[in-house]
Each structure stands twice: as C-alpha cells, then as structure tokens.
Amino acid sequence: MKTKDWIAIGIGIITVIAGILIWLFLPSAEGKTVEIYRDGTLIEQFPMEAERTYRAVQGDAYNLVVIENGGVRVTEYSCPDGLCAKQGIISHAGEQIVCLPNRLVIRIRESGADAPDAVAQ
C-alpha cells in the first residue's frame, strides 16, 4: 500500500471515531422531564421534547424558563443577582438551576427513573 492509501484509511478511521463520540456526547432531550419546584414543592413539569416557555410567578417574584434545543435556561428574572440566568443551559439528567431569592429549582430528570440521582454511603 502506498502512503496516500494509509492517509486515506487514517482519515476514515478518525472520521468514524469522531462521529461516534459526537453521537454519544450530544445532549438528547428524548426521555427527559423538566421539573420546576418552588419551596421544595413540584409546581410544573414538562417533557424536554416540548419546546416551550414557562413563567414561574409567585407574587412579585418571577423567572422565565425556556426549554429549547434540548436544553433549559432562565432568560428573565426578578431576583437581584441573576445567578439563575448566569448558570447557563442545562441538558443532562441530574443538572439543575437554582434561584435562591425566588425559592425556585429547575431540575432535569430521566422520565420514569425512580432511582436516586446519587447514593451516599
């Protein structure tokens, strides 16, 4: 085999490996649920596949939760520090966004998963 043949084979193998890695690590919205809690009580839940906007309001406090492109984020808020929006986009089961001033937690959970996210011993 010539050098050009080995280069072509190498490029082909690298392309296949890169494709597999991208497929494995890209977030998938399928089978996940977005749960929104206020004061530890579940107030709303949506499937990740349903792209939507939800305004969580209690009195003067509010957070605008956006579910799109397989991720969840807070885009508008009434809290003074805005840390909930600065946490960015979450897309994997077990991740969460917390807004302490508005007492809001947004969590992603595997649909139908009854097992705990982690076990401490």
Number of C-alpha atoms within 10 A of each C-alpha: 5 6 8 9 10 11 11 11 12 11 12 12 12 12 12 10 12 12 11 11 11 10 11 10 8 11 15 16 23 13 14 21 20 24 18 23 17 18 11 10 10 13 12 13 14 16 19 26 18 15 15 13 15 14 13 18 15 11 6 8 14 16 23 16 20 18 23 17 14 19 20 26 23 26 16 15 21 15 18 8 12 16 16 24 20 12 14 13 19 20 24 19 19 13 14 21 22 18 21 14 14 22 14 24 19 24 21 25 23 19 14 9 11 8 8 8 11 6 6 3 2
